Amino acid sequence: MWIKRISIALMLVCSLVLISSIAEAATIIECAFDKDWYYPGQTGYIAVTVYNDKESTVRVDKLYATIDHYYNDGNVYRQTFFNYPDPPKEILEGESYAFNIDFSLPTNIAPGYTTLNVKAETEIWTYYQNGSKWEESGHPTYSPTLYIESPYKSQLETQEAANQELEATNQELDAANQQVTKQLHEQQILNQQITNIMYILGATVVILTAVVAVLLIILRKARNFALSQAVA
């Protein structure tokens, strides 16, 4: 009986060691979205950084991100997005590599926070007495949080942008009208000055004409007087 128990215990220990060796995979140290938040219907990607903290080369065969979509009607739909490195990406000991997982959101997804389950399938280069080969390693995971903004905010921002553009256009029109009004006022002042100058010139011509006429009359009378004196 005790031999059987020892055998079972040894089997359990071996299983734990095997599970532990498989679980010791590379580590996902960061998942970063390309935006702080998204609107329903938008596309994006997750930058997944895998770090090799093992004492051998690790390669990544597949990455995927699973998201639970909560719709406005309350239904839940699970969708998974994949990245298959071709060929599988090898990561040396102590190094890291960033992979992008593209995703797209439904147009009727409910706003708010939702958690993604990011997982990588990896293999590790294992050495044996009679050779070496790739063996399945663990599946490192990461759970980043995605924020989905309400579509009404997008509509509000669009309306605000349109209002700002309209206000800017009105300001430009007001400035143009003020400029035209200023030019018209300056033109009126110039026309008034020209009119005044014409009046002055006309008056000057009339006065000069009168002076010339008076001088001519005086000269004629002086001439007639001189002729009459000469005849006498």
C-alpha positions in Angstrom: 0.0 0.0 0.0 2.7 2.4 0.9 4.5 1.7 -2.4 1.3 2.7 -4.2 1.0 5.9 -2.2 4.7 6.8 -2.9 4.0 6.1 -6.6 1.0 8.4 -6.6 3.0 11.1 -4.7 5.8 10.9 -7.2 3.4 11.1 -10.1 1.8 14.2 -8.5 5.2 15.8 -8.0 6.2 15.1 -11.6 2.9 16.5 -12.8 3.5 19.7 -10.8 7.0 20.0 -12.1 5.7 19.5 -15.7 3.0 22.0 -15.2 5.4 24.5 -13.6 7.8 24.1 -16.5 5.1 24.7 -19.0 3.7 27.7 -17.0 7.1 29.3 -17.0 6.7 31.1 -20.2 7.8 34.5 -21.4 5.9 37.4 -19.7 3.6 40.0 -21.2 4.9 43.1 -19.5 2.7 45.7 -21.2 -0.4 46.1 -23.3 -0.9 49.6 -24.7 -3.8 50.9 -26.9 -3.1 53.3 -29.7 -5.8 55.7 -28.2 -6.9 56.6 -24.7 -10.5 55.8 -25.7 -12.6 54.8 -28.7 -16.0 55.5 -30.1 -18.3 52.6 -31.2 -17.4 51.4 -34.7 -13.8 52.6 -34.5 -10.7 50.5 -35.2 -7.5 50.3 -33.3 -4.7 48.1 -32.1 -3.0 46.8 -28.9 0.8 46.9 -28.7 1.6 43.8 -26.7 5.2 43.6 -25.3 6.5 40.1 -24.6 9.6 39.8 -22.5 11.8 36.7 -22.4 12.8 36.2 -18.8 13.9 32.6 -19.3 17.4 31.1 -19.7 16.7 30.1 -23.3 15.3 31.4 -26.5 11.5 31.8 -26.7 9.4 32.1 -29.7 5.9 33.5 -30.1 3.6 31.5 -32.3 0.3 33.3 -31.8 -1.3 36.2 -29.9 -4.9 36.9 -29.4 -7.1 39.3 -27.6 -10.7 38.4 -26.5 -13.2 41.1 -25.7 -16.8 40.7 -24.4 -19.0 43.2 -26.3 -21.9 44.5 -24.2 -24.5 45.8 -26.6 -27.0 48.6 -25.8 -29.8 46.0 -25.7 -27.9 44.1 -22.9 -26.7 41.1 -25.0 -23.2 40.0 -24.8 -21.0 38.9 -27.7 -17.5 37.6 -27.4 -15.0 38.4 -30.2 -11.4 37.4 -30.6 -8.7 39.1 -32.6 -5.5 37.3 -33.6 -1.9 38.0 -34.6 0.0 35.1 -36.2 3.7 36.0 -36.5 4.9 34.5 -39.8 7.4 33.1 -39.2 7.1 32.8 -35.4 9.0 35.5 -33.7 12.1 34.4 -31.7 13.0 36.4 -28.6 16.4 35.9 -27.1 17.0 35.7 -23.4 16.5 39.0 -21.6 15.0 40.7 -24.7 11.5 41.9 -25.5 9.4 42.4 -28.6 6.2 44.4 -29.2 3.4 42.8 -31.3 0.3 44.6 -32.6 -3.2 43.1 -32.4 -5.7 44.9 -34.6 -9.3 45.1 -33.5 -12.5 46.8 -34.5 -15.5 47.7 -32.4 -19.2 47.2 -33.3 -21.2 50.3 -34.0 -23.8 49.4 -31.3 -21.4 48.4 -28.5 -22.4 49.9 -25.1 -20.2 52.7 -23.8 -18.1 52.2 -20.7 -15.1 50.2 -19.5 -14.5 46.6 -20.7 -11.6 44.3 -20.0 -9.7 42.4 -22.7 -8.0 39.1 -22.2 -4.7 39.1 -24.1 -2.8 35.8 -24.4 0.3 34.6 -26.1 1.2 31.1 -27.2 4.9 30.5 -26.9 7.5 27.8 -27.2 10.9 27.5 -25.6 14.1 26.1 -27.0 14.9 23.1 -24.8 18.2 21.3 -24.7 18.5 17.5 -24.1 21.4 15.1 -23.9 20.8 13.9 -27.4 19.7 17.2 -29.0 17.4 20.2 -28.7 14.0 21.2 -29.9 11.1 23.6 -29.5 8.7 22.6 -26.8 5.4 24.1 -25.8 5.8 26.7 -23.1 3.1 28.5 -21.1 0.5 31.0 -22.2 1.3 34.4 -20.6 -1.7 36.6 -20.2 -2.5 40.3 -19.6 -5.9 42.0 -19.0 -5.9 45.6 -20.2 -9.0 47.8 -19.8 -10.5 49.5 -22.8 -12.8 52.6 -22.5 -15.5 53.1 -25.0 -16.9 56.6 -25.2 -20.5 57.4 -25.7 -21.4 58.2 -29.4 -23.4 61.2 -28.2 -20.1 62.8 -27.1 -18.9 62.5 -30.7 -22.0 64.2 -31.9 -21.6 66.9 -29.3 -18.0 67.5 -30.3 -18.9 67.6 -34.0 -21.7 70.2 -33.2 -19.3 72.2 -31.1 -16.6 72.1 -33.8 -19.3 73.2 -36.3 -20.4 76.1 -34.0 -16.8 77.2 -33.5 -16.2 77.1 -37.2 -19.4 79.2 -37.8 -18.3 81.6 -35.1 -14.9 82.0 -36.6 -16.5 82.6 -40.0 -18.8 85.2 -38.5 -15.8 86.9 -36.9 -14.0 87.0 -40.2 -17.1 88.5 -41.9 -17.4 91.1 -39.1 -13.7 92.0 -39.5 -14.2 92.2 -43.3 -17.3 94.4 -42.9 -15.4 96.7 -40.5 -12.6 96.9 -43.0 -15.0 97.8 -45.8 -16.8 100.4 -43.6 -13.4 101.9 -42.7 -12.4 102.1 -46.4 -15.8 103.7 -47.3 -15.4 106.3 -44.5 -11.9 107.1 -45.7 -13.2 107.4 -49.3 -15.9 109.7 -48.2 -13.4 111.9 -46.4 -11.2 111.9 -49.5 -14.1 112.8 -51.7 -15.1 115.7 -49.3 -11.6 117.0 -49.4 -11.5 116.9 -53.2 -14.9 118.7 -53.3 -13.6 121.4 -51.0 -10.5 121.8 -53.1 -12.7 122.1 -56.2 -14.8 124.8 -54.5 -11.7 126.7 -53.5 -10.2 126.4 -57.0 -13.5 127.6 -58.5 -13.7 130.5 -56.1 -10.1 131.4 -56.9 -10.8 131.3 -60.6 -13.8 133.6 -60.2 -11.9 136.1 -58.1 -9.0 136.1 -60.5 -11.4 136.6 -63.4 -13.0 139.5 -61.6 -9.6 141.0 -60.8 -8.5 140.7 -64.4 -11.7 142.2 -65.7 -11.3 145.2 -63.3 -7.7 145.6 -64.3 -8.7 145.6 -68.0 -11.4 148.2 -67.4 -9.0 150.4 -65.5 -6.4 150.0 -68.2 -8.9 150.9 -70.9 -10.1 154.0 -69.1 -6.4 155.0 -68.5 -5.7 154.6 -72.2 -8.8 156.6 -73.3 -7.8 159.3 -70.8 -4.3 159.5 -72.2 -5.6 159.7 -75.8 -8.0 162.5 -74.9 -5.2 164.5 -73.3 -3.0 164.0 -76.3 -5.7 165.4 -78.7 -6.3 168.4 -76.5 
